[in-house]
Amino acid sequence: MVRNYKRKSQQHSWSEESMAAAIQDVRHGILSAKKAAAQYHVPLTILRIRLSSNNEPNAAARKWLGRFRTVFSAEQEKELADYILEMESRLFGLGTRELRHIAFQFAEKNHIAHS
């Protein structure tokens, strides 16, 4: 285990609040994208990408790494996990294939976009 970890990159070193404020200022015409990036200390390229989405500023400012996004929210995942644990307590063990099928049905029933 590393005792004193030293960060090797500067990815996502900006805060979500500053990104949301920058998006809001650019959309309201207060600042240009380049000036907002400098003032709020956010990367200009990421700010431009987030501006192109039509989401509200707080949703557009959310951080994520990688290309994959979660399908279910935390509450939905907990509900699905509780169901799986309930089935396990009733001695009806689920394999990976059945688990994926249940997750698919759950997404379809709740009208959630999935891949």
N, C-alpha and C positions, 0 to 999 in steps of 0.2 A: 504494500500500500504506500502511496506517495505521501510523504509527510508535508511537504511544502510544494503544492501544485502551482506551476507557473503557466498561465494561459498562453497558448501558442498562436492564437489568432484574435482578430478584433471583430469577428462576426457577432452580430447582434449585441454590440456593446451599448446601443442606444436604448432609451426607455420607451415604453409604449405610450406614456403620457406625452412625451415630447413629440413623438411621431404623430399622435392624434392632433396635437396643437398645430403642428406644421401643416397637416392635411387640411385642417379647418381654415387656417389663415390663407392657404393657397386657393381653396375653393371659394372663399368669400372675397377674393381679390385684394387682400391686404398686402400680401407679399408674393413675389415670384417664387417659383420652385427653388431656384438656386439660392436666393436670399433666405428662404425659410430653412433650407438644409443647413446653411451656415449658421443661422441664428439658433436653431434648435439642436444642432450637432447630430444630425441624422444623415445617412448617406443619400446623395442626390439620386442615384439610380434606383434605390429602393423606394424613395419618396415618389418618383415618377411612376413606378410600377403600381404602387398603392393608390396613387391619384387616378389611374386609369380604371380602377374598379369602381363600381357605383355603390359600394357599401358605405355605411355611415362611418365617420372618422374613427370611432372606437373599435369597430369591427375590422376596419382596414388596417389599423395599427397593431393588431395582434401579432405576436412573434411566433414563428415556427421554423424548424430546421428540416430539411429534406423535402422530398416531393410528395410524400404521402400525407393525407389528412385523415383525421378520425371521422368515422361515419356517425357514431353515436355520441351523444353528450354524456357527461359524467353520470347524470341521473339515469339515463337510459342504460348505460353500461351496468350500473348498480342493479337496476331492475332485472336485466338479463342474467347477471351473476347470481342474484337471489333465486331466480327461477331454476338455474342450473344446480345450485346447491340444494334447493328443495327436491329436485328430481334425484339427486345423489343421496339425500337422506331417506328417500323412499326406495332405495336400492335399485334405482333404474339408472344405471351408469350410462353416460352418453359418450360416444366416440367422437372423433374429430369431424367425421362426415355428418353425423346427426347434429352436432353443435353448429356447424356452418349452415345447415339447413334451417335450424331454429333461428339463427341470427338473420338469415335471409327473410324468413317469414315475418320476423319482428320488424325489419326495415320496411317490408312491403305493407304490413298492416298499419304502420304509423306514417306512411307516405314519406319516407326518408330516401333521398337520392343516394344511390350506392353504385359501386362498380362491380 
